[in-house]
Amino acid sequence: MQFNIGSIVFLGIAAFSSLASAQAQAVAFGQQLQNDDQTNHWVTWVEGQHACPGMQVLDVLTKSPCGKVFSLGEVQYTLTGCSGDSGPPTAILDSGGLQIGGCSANANNKINCHDGLHDIIKHGVCEIVDGS
């Protein structure tokens, strides 16, 4: 197999683009409403993507969502800055514990998952600041 300089540059750009797109630019958080066991959970998902198949469950709603490591794609995050046991987060950390963005609450919009098992109430979004 023979490569020329143009092919190598193209492959490098394609690989970098796929890595960059795997990282979330915003992380949404909310409450998963269970229909079977009535235990509600804190959940996160990539903002702008559908929450129902792509969510990560953090913990039961009566416990804080902060301090729990979760993955979206291949990237690990932790929410921080929660007030009390059930307060929303105010910031998001990367896998090294560095703050990479801030979180804000919203109008508690309900997302219907259409599977009969649960729905989600979106409580807010953590915007990730690009450090470059």
C-alpha positions as CSV (number, residue, x, y, z in Angstrom):
1,M,0.0,0.0,0.0
2,Q,1.4,3.4,-1.0
3,F,0.6,6.7,0.8
4,N,1.5,10.1,-0.4
5,I,1.8,13.2,1.8
6,G,-1.8,14.3,0.9
7,S,-3.2,10.9,2.1
8,I,-1.4,11.1,5.4
9,V,-2.6,14.7,6.0
10,F,-6.1,13.7,5.2
11,L,-6.0,10.6,7.5
12,G,-4.6,12.8,10.3
13,I,-7.3,15.4,9.9
14,A,-10.0,12.7,9.8
15,A,-8.7,11.0,13.0
16,F,-8.5,14.3,14.8
17,S,-12.0,15.3,13.7
18,S,-13.5,12.1,15.0
19,L,-11.7,12.5,18.4
20,A,-12.9,16.1,18.7
21,S,-16.5,15.2,17.9
22,A,-16.5,12.5,20.6
23,Q,-16.1,15.0,23.3
24,A,-19.3,16.7,24.5
25,Q,-19.4,20.5,24.3
26,A,-22.3,20.6,26.8
27,V,-23.6,18.1,29.3
28,A,-27.3,18.1,30.2
29,F,-28.5,16.8,33.6
30,G,-31.8,15.9,35.0
31,Q,-34.1,13.5,36.7
32,Q,-35.1,10.1,35.4
33,L,-38.7,9.4,36.3
34,Q,-39.2,5.6,36.7
35,N,-42.6,4.1,36.0
36,D,-41.8,0.6,37.4
37,D,-40.1,1.0,40.7
38,Q,-40.9,4.7,41.4
39,T,-37.2,5.3,42.2
40,N,-36.1,8.4,40.5
41,H,-32.4,9.0,39.5
42,W,-30.0,11.8,38.5
43,V,-29.0,11.3,34.9
44,T,-26.6,13.1,32.4
45,W,-26.4,13.1,28.6
46,V,-24.8,15.0,25.8
47,E,-26.8,18.2,25.3
48,G,-28.3,18.3,21.8
49,Q,-28.6,14.5,21.6
50,H,-31.6,12.5,22.7
51,A,-31.5,11.9,26.4
52,C,-33.3,8.6,26.5
53,P,-30.9,6.2,24.9
54,G,-27.7,8.2,25.6
55,M,-28.1,8.9,29.3
56,Q,-25.8,7.9,32.2
57,V,-27.4,7.2,35.6
58,L,-25.5,8.9,38.4
59,D,-27.4,8.0,41.6
60,V,-30.9,8.1,43.2
61,L,-32.5,11.5,43.3
62,T,-32.3,11.7,47.1
63,K,-28.5,11.7,46.9
64,S,-26.3,14.4,45.4
65,P,-25.3,14.1,41.7
66,C,-22.0,15.7,42.6
67,G,-18.8,13.7,43.0
68,K,-20.0,10.8,40.8
69,V,-17.7,10.0,37.9
70,F,-19.6,9.3,34.6
71,S,-18.6,8.8,31.0
72,L,-20.2,10.3,27.9
73,G,-18.5,8.6,25.0
74,E,-14.9,8.1,26.0
75,V,-14.7,11.2,28.1
76,Q,-15.1,11.1,31.9
77,Y,-16.7,14.0,33.8
78,T,-17.7,14.8,37.4
79,L,-20.3,17.3,38.5
80,T,-19.5,19.6,41.4
81,G,-20.8,22.5,43.5
82,C,-24.1,20.9,44.6
83,S,-25.8,22.5,47.6
84,G,-27.1,19.9,50.0
85,D,-28.1,16.4,49.1
86,S,-30.3,17.1,46.1
87,G,-29.1,20.5,44.8
88,P,-28.1,20.9,41.2
89,P,-24.4,21.2,40.2
90,T,-22.8,24.5,39.5
91,A,-19.7,23.3,37.7
92,I,-18.3,20.3,35.7
93,L,-14.8,18.8,36.1
94,D,-12.7,16.7,33.7
95,S,-11.1,13.4,34.5
96,G,-8.2,15.1,36.2
97,G,-10.4,17.1,38.5
98,L,-10.0,20.5,36.7
99,Q,-13.0,22.7,36.3
100,I,-13.9,22.8,32.6
101,G,-17.2,24.6,32.7
102,G,-20.1,25.9,34.6
103,C,-23.7,24.6,35.0
104,S,-27.0,26.4,35.1
105,A,-30.5,25.3,35.9
106,N,-33.4,25.7,33.4
107,A,-37.2,25.4,33.3
108,N,-37.4,21.7,34.1
109,N,-38.6,20.5,30.6
110,K,-40.0,17.0,30.4
111,I,-38.6,14.6,27.8
112,N,-40.9,11.7,26.8
113,C,-38.8,8.5,26.2
114,H,-41.6,6.6,24.4
115,D,-40.6,3.3,26.0
116,G,-43.1,3.1,28.8
117,L,-40.3,2.6,31.4
118,H,-39.4,6.2,32.2
119,D,-39.3,9.8,31.2
120,I,-36.7,12.5,32.0
121,I,-37.1,16.0,33.4
122,K,-34.2,18.2,32.2
123,H,-33.0,20.4,35.1
124,G,-30.0,22.1,33.4
125,V,-26.9,22.2,31.3
126,C,-23.2,22.4,32.0
127,E,-21.4,24.3,29.2
128,I,-17.8,23.1,28.6
129,V,-15.3,25.9,27.9
130,D,-12.8,25.1,25.2
131,G,-9.4,25.8,26.7
132,S,-7.6,26.3,23.3
